[in-house]
Amino acid sequence: MRPYGHLHKWYTHLFILAAALCIPAKSGAEILFETKGGTLEDWDVLDFAGDGKLRIIEDSSAPPGFGPAVMRIEATRMIMMARGVRTGKAVLTALWRELEPDKRDTDGVILFSSQYRDDIQNEHNTKALRYFAWFEQDNDSGIHVSRITQDGQEKILKEAPGVGMTGDPWNRTGWIWQKLQIDGDQLHAKFWPAHLPEPKDWQFDLQSSEFKEGRVGLFMASCMTHLAYYAVDTVDTRIKTPAWYLHAETSRITTASQFSLTLFANLEEAVSANQIKITVSDTQGVMPCSLPNGFNLQPGHNESILTFSTPKQSASFPEGGVIMPLNRPLASGTIQVEIQDGQGTVLAKRSLELLPREEIDTQLEGMSQTIKKTEEILAGLKIDDRRTRCIRVSCYAADAHLQRARQLFDDGVIDDAERSLEFARQALEELEGYQKQWLQELEGQS
């Protein structure tokens, strides 16, 4: 539980494209394996470090046609192999998101040529290494293909330094498509951000006699990753581009009077403001939001920052965004933004959570008062010993973390704000525990 409570016409081809979204078309292909991230039973897992965690959670940031159920993978070193699939000729596709590229730097994600048997019970117990290879895309070195042997040695077969680094600006939404085509000793690979069309050509090619027929799946190291899709096909099928895609930099916000979304649109025809309508819903109802006259989306790829704001807040948004007027502040809880065509068909939607900022501020103020009162008592004491110094350090630590939490909440950096708030609470637990008893003893001696 979080520390502040229990929150937690128009064109026919556009209709078809929006309905189809970006799910790969499988006509004419034999699907050897396919999962949209919502199940754990289809995988054989080897957790070499023994600290891995796998669970199904909801991630509303997943691209259209995927999620919200995704697989959350946390591990120091883990491989996951698709059950019942062994091949040396296939197309492997993954849609994934690295949650902490600057802190953990996931190494992965597509594994192939694995020489583990179907029954891995013995290896599960012994953590024995067998030959496997993988395509790695990370945030510190770029792209490379590597393999590992039974003696645990890793060898880079080919690399492209600085290419495709996951923390670079090209990765606008965090969601990345990876695709590998393996055929005997040949490998072709490509990657692209989920809001853009799949590149026509392969970006990375490698021929190696070290490739083998084997099991396929995922390789994860130092990771905190979400998986929304994985497939093994006999032929290469182009991934459909999302026609409409609403993206939020964060799924949780703290300001009731303003927030921003980015609209990505990949269209075949131009679209004007009067052909679509946008609504914002909360627990108090639905608010229509009007696009400005003259707003147009052109054929091809479009990006527009939609800045939703009450009138008093509009001036605080940076230049270049489209102002979407809100007629009132938002209510705490779930916020949903929808884009519809003129006939009411939903083209895109995005959910956010508005945290109850008044409750958060009340909690922050209460913690601040506890620190202030403790400091006032300390200032009146005539004794200065180890106990007073320890209490003073706890006050300094709690206040520093509290001020940082307040600033991070103001900036909308919710995860970091919650971490700082938890550190402040831990310091306060000492002030309100054994150090409170010290303080009472010191007052009695002064």
N, C-alpha and C positions, 0 to 999 in steps of 0.2 A: 504494500500500500504506500502511495506517495505521502510525504509528510504533511500535506495540507488537506488530507481527507480522502473521500471515496470517489474522487473524480476519474476519475479517470476520463410553282412548287417546288421542298425544292428539289434539286436535280436527283433523278432516280439513281444515277450511279453513285451519288454521294450517300444516299440511303443505304445502298448495298455495301459500300466501303465502310461506313460507320458500323453497320451490323456485323460485318465480317471481322472488324477490328484488325488485330495483327496476329491472329492465330494462324500458324503455318497451314497452308493448304496441302493435304496429303493425297490428293487424287493421283493414282498411278504409282504410288510408292508403297512399299511394304514397311510397316512400322515395326521395328524389332523391340522398341521400348519407348515409352512416353509417360511422363508425369508432369503435372502442373504444380508440383511443390507441396501438395496437400497430403502426402502419405509417406510413412517411414518404412512400410512393410516391403517395399519393392527393392530394398538395398541390402547388400552385405557390407558391413562396416568393420574396418580395422582401425582402431584408435591406438596408435603406437605410443603416445605419451600417457594415455589413460586419463586424460582430463577433458575429453570431448563431451559436448552437449548437443543433442539434436532434439528439436521440438517444432511443432507446427504452431505458427502464430499468424496474426493478421498484420498485413502491411498495406495500407491504403495507397501508398505511393507507387505500387506496381503498375506497369504500363497497361493501357486498355486491353481487355481480353485476358488478363492474368491477375492473380491474386483475388481477393485480399489474402487468402490462405497461402502462405509461403513456408518453406523450410528454413529455420534458423540454425546455422551451423557455427559452433564455437569450438576450436580445437587448436592445439599446438602442432599436431601432425596427424592427419587422418586421410584414409582413402575410403571411398564409397563406390562399390561396384554394382552395376545393374544386374539383378538376379536373372539367370538363365540366358545371358547374352555373351557370346564369345565370337569375335569376328576380326578379320583383318582387312575388311573392305566395307566401309560404311561412312555415313555423314553423321557427325556428332554435334549437337546444338545445345547451348546452355544460355539461359537468361538469368543473370545474377547481379547482386548489388553488394559492394563492400561497404560496411557500415563505418569503419574507422580507418580510412586509408592512411591518415597521418600518424596513427598510433600503432596499428597492428600490421598493416601492409600485407594483406592476404596474398599468398602464393598459390596460384591455380588459374583455371579450375578444371579443365578437361583432361581426363586420364584415359590412356589406351595401352594396348600391348601388355596388359597385366597377366602374369603367369601364375596367379593364384588359382587353385582348383575351385569348383563350385562349393565344396564343403570346406569352410575355412575355420572350423572349430579349433583345430590344433593351432593354427596361426593366431587365432584370437587369444588363446591362452599364452602362447610363447612369444608373441609379437615378432615372429620370424619375418624377415624381409625376403621377398622374391622380386624378380625383374618386373618393372613397370616403367612407363614413360608418360610424360604429361606436357601439356601446353600451358605455359605460365605467363600471366600478365599481372604486373604489380605496380607499385608506386615508387619504387626506388631504382629499378634497373630497366623496366620496359618489358619487352617480350623475349622469351626464349623457349626452346624445346629441350627438355632434359630427360635423362633416364637414370634409373637406380638399379643396382644389381644386388645379388644375395649378400655380398659382403658389406653392403651399406654405402658404397661409393656412389656419389652423384657426379654425372658428367653432362655438361652442356653440349648438345649436339649442334645447335645454331642459335644465335641471338640477334636481336635488333635493339641495341641500347637506346634508351630514351623514347622509343616508339610505344604509343598506346598506354602511357602511364596513367593509372586509374584516377589520380588526383588532379590531372591537368584539366584545363577549361573545356576541352571537347566533351567531357563527360558531364553534361549539364544536369541530368536527372539522377545520376548515380547508377542507373540500370544499364548494363552492358550485355550485348549479344556477343557470344563467341561461337564460331562454327569451324569445325575441322572436317576435312575429307581425307580419309586414310584408304590407301589402296596398295597393299603389298609394301614395297619399300618407299612409296610416295606419300607425302603429306602436303596438304594445302590448307591454309588457315586464313581467317579474316575475323575482324571484330568491328563493332560499330555501336554508337550510342542509341538507346532504344527509341529516341524521338525522331530519328532520321531513317531514311530508306537504307536497306541493305546494299552495300557496295556491290557493283557488278562483278568486279574482278577479285581474285584471291590476292591477299596482301603479303603472304608469307609462304614460301615454298621450301621443301626440304626432301632430299632423297637420302635414305640411310638403310644400310643392310642390317642395322640393329633393330629395326621394327619387326615385330612378330605378331602373328595372330594371337589374340588373347581377350581378356575381359576388358570392358570399358566402363567409364563412370566419371568420378570426380576425385581430384586431389586437392586437399586443403592443408595449408600450413600457416601458422600464426594468424588465424582467421576469426573474424566475426562477420558472417556472410549470410545473405538471404538468397535462396534459390527459388525462382518462380516457374522455371520450365527447364526440362531436360529431355532430349529425344535422341534415339538412334534410328536412322533411316537407311534404306538401301540406295536411295537416289537423293540428289540435292534438290530440295524444294525451297524456293525463295520465300523468305519471311515477309508477310504482308506489313506494310507501313501503317501505323495508326493515322487515320484521317484527322482525328481530333484528340488532343492530349493536354490535360490540365495538370500542371506540375507546381508543387509547393516546396520551397526550400526547407520547411519544417512542418511536421504534421500537428504541432501544438503551438498555440499562440497565446499571448497574455494581454493583448490590447483589444478592447471591444470596439474601438472606433476606426481601426484600420488594419488591413492585411493585404498581401500581394500574392498573385498567382501568375505563372507564365503559361500562356496558351501557345502550344505548338500545333500547327495545322498543315497537313500535306494534302493539297487539293488538286483536282483536275480542272476546276472552273473557278473563276473569281467569285467571291462572296461578299456581299455588302451588309451593313449594319441592320437593315430592315429584314434580312432573311434569317436572322437568328435572334434568339432572346436568351438572356442570362438571368437566373434567379439565385438568391441566397436565402437559405432556410436555417432557422434555429428553433428553439423550443417555443418561441413566441409567434412564429408564423413564417410566411414566405414574403420576401421582398423582391420585386422586379428591379433589375438594374439596366439602365439604358446605355447602349453604346453611343458614342457621339456621332452626329451626322458627318458623313465623309469617311467613316471608318470602312476600310476595305481590306480583304484578304485576297492575295493574288494566286494564280495557279502556281503550283509547286510548294516549296517549304516556306512557312511563315512563322515568325515568332513575335508575340505581343505580350508585354507586361501589363496585366490588368490590376489596377490598384483600387481596391474597394475602400471607400472612406466616407465618413460622415462629413458634412460641409465644413465644420471647424478644423478638420484634420487634413483636408485636401492639399494644403500648401506644403505639408511636411514630406510629401513624396518627391523623389528625384525626378528630374526632367526625363522625358522619353516614354513614360508610361501612359496608359489610357486610364483616365479617372472614371471609376464606376461608382456613382453616388449611392450611399446608403441613407435611408431616411430616418434611421435611428441607430443607436449603439447595439451591438450584438449581445445576446444573452449567453451566459456560460453554458458549456456543454458542447454537443456535436453541432458543427456548422457544415452545411453541404451546399456546394456551388454546382449548378447544372447549366449546361448549354443545350438548348433545344432548337430544332428547326421550326419553321412556321407552322407545322402541323403537330407540334408537341413531341416529336420523337427525340429522345435524349441522345445527344451526340457525344457528350463528355460530362463527367462529374468528378468532383474531388471533395473528400471529407476532411475536416480539420477538427481539432478539439480546442475550444477556448477555455483556458484555465480560469478559475474564479480569482481574479487578481485581488479583490478586496479581502478575501479570506487569506490569501498568501501574505498580503501586506499586514494584516492583523497579526498573523503568526510571527512575521519578521519583527514587528514592533514589540510584541511581547518578549521575544528573545532579547531584543536590544535593551528593554527595560531591566531584565534580569542582570545583564552585564553592567548596566549603569549603576544599579543599586549595589552590586558587589563592589564596584570600584569606589563608590562613596564610602562604604564601610571600611575598605582598605585604607582610604585616605585619612580616616579618623583614628586609625590604630597607632599606638606608640611602639608596638613591637615590629621588628623587621627580622624575620628568620626564614628558614627553609620553607615553612608552610606559607608565609605571605608571598614569597617569591613564586612558589608553584601556583598559587591562586592567581597571581598577577599574570603569569604566562598563559593560564587557561583563559583569562579574560581577553588578553591580546589576541590569542588564536581564534576564539569564538567571534570576536568583533571583526577581525580581518576576513574570515570566511563569510560572515553575515553580510558585510559590505559588498564583497564580491558577488555573492548570491543575488543581492538586490540589483546590482548593475547588470548582471547577466539576464535576470528576468526582464529588466527594462529593454535590453537588447534583443530579447527573443531567443536567446541561446539556452533552451530549457534544460537539456540534459546536463550541461555543465553547471547550470544554476542549481539544479537539484543535488548534484554532487557536493557543491560548496555548502549548500544548506545542511546536508547530512554531516559534513565535517564540523560545522558550527554546532549542530545538535550533540555530536559526540563530545565536544569540548564543554558544552553546557551540562552534560550528564555528570561530568566530574565536578563542576561547580555546584551542582545540586545534590551531589552524593557525599562522598567522604570529605571533600573540600568544604562543604557547607558546615559539617561538624567541626572542622578546623576553625572555620570563621567564628563559629559560636564560642569555641574555647578561647580564641584570641580576644573576642569582645569582652569576655568575662575577666580576662587578665589585664585589660587596659584600664 
